């Protein structure tokens, strides 16, 4: 099929482009390069800083013989997005084109404003374009498990059925986001659900947990095709940060007590989940939600696993607790359902000592690029920036 990937330059975006291209789909990818520009402006260079998108597309074509059409485009520009879709005529759109960082959204007024406008307007523009050109185009939007918060009941897969005063109703599971970023992800979900009901669109919302990993089958051993691997306190996810700290001989910094529990997923499984969603689209008029993760761990459990993997490689790893800059429950019940993608065929890559050892060994080979000053938390949830 013809698949358009919005946010194709990011951690997930280019990996998705290659994965779908290798399967024989016609893929186009666009990006406004926000993450590259923000990392440069904030002096937060990733461990791996891959070539620009056009160069990666040329490398991929040389290795695979497959062409991914790429261009710079801001999805908040409605006219530009309309022209692109009118020309490419996608049958499905993978929407990654949102500001992806909770800490960034909490840095100050300017970052909060950008997050709100970029994330909601990009989603609204996509809906408007699909509604005008072809309401049957399947929208696959990357959501986040963070929209649910940490309720004291099981987290269902998108919907909750309740009986109240003798009457039963099914509605979207209540959302309790913990940052402005997560709030925008909750809001764009409500926006999509609204237009599904109004215009009979077909939407899959992938509520993903934190992603970890470097390697994909398509990139092989070519570092130019690996994702931008961020380990800092703004754009880096917790496990990638822990691995980098351990590889560089730095203490693993746990925010608070470390009891915060979330659902995690390997980068390879993210690609599989997107593929499964595309291959099994919902009918028009359905807003489908999948909880996209494979295992749950507390932050403290992750740190202990990284310490064990480091010791297996002969590296002493220290675990250090630091004051938690976030407003969150550090000890809580957490039991989310995640059946849908498994029923479609997801066979997870679990977080084993071997997986952690592979990541550690790779980062150790690049430890000269690690900047220790980038990993201490600097953004506080408890005050205005």
Buried (B, 14 or more C-beta within 10 A) or exposed (E): BBBBBBBBBBBBBBBBBBBBBBBEBBBBBBBBBBBBEBBEEBEBBBBBEBEEBEEBBBBBEEBEEBBBBBBEBBBBBBEBBBEBBEEBEBBBBBBBBBBBBBBBBBBEEEBBEBBBEBBBBBBBBBBBBBBEBEBEBBBBBBBBBBBBBBBEEEBBBBEBEEEEEEEEEEEBBEBBBBBBBBBBBBBBBEBBBEBBEEBBBBBBBBBBBBBBBBBBEBBEEEBEBBBBBBBBBBBBBBBBBBBBBBBBBBBBBBBBEBBBBBBBBBBBBBBBBBBBBBEBBBEBEEBBBBBBBBBBBBBBBBBBBBBEBBEEBEBEBBBEBEEBBBEBBBEBEBEBEBEBBEEBEBEBBEBEBEBBBBBBEBBBEBEEBBBEEBBEBBBBBEEEE
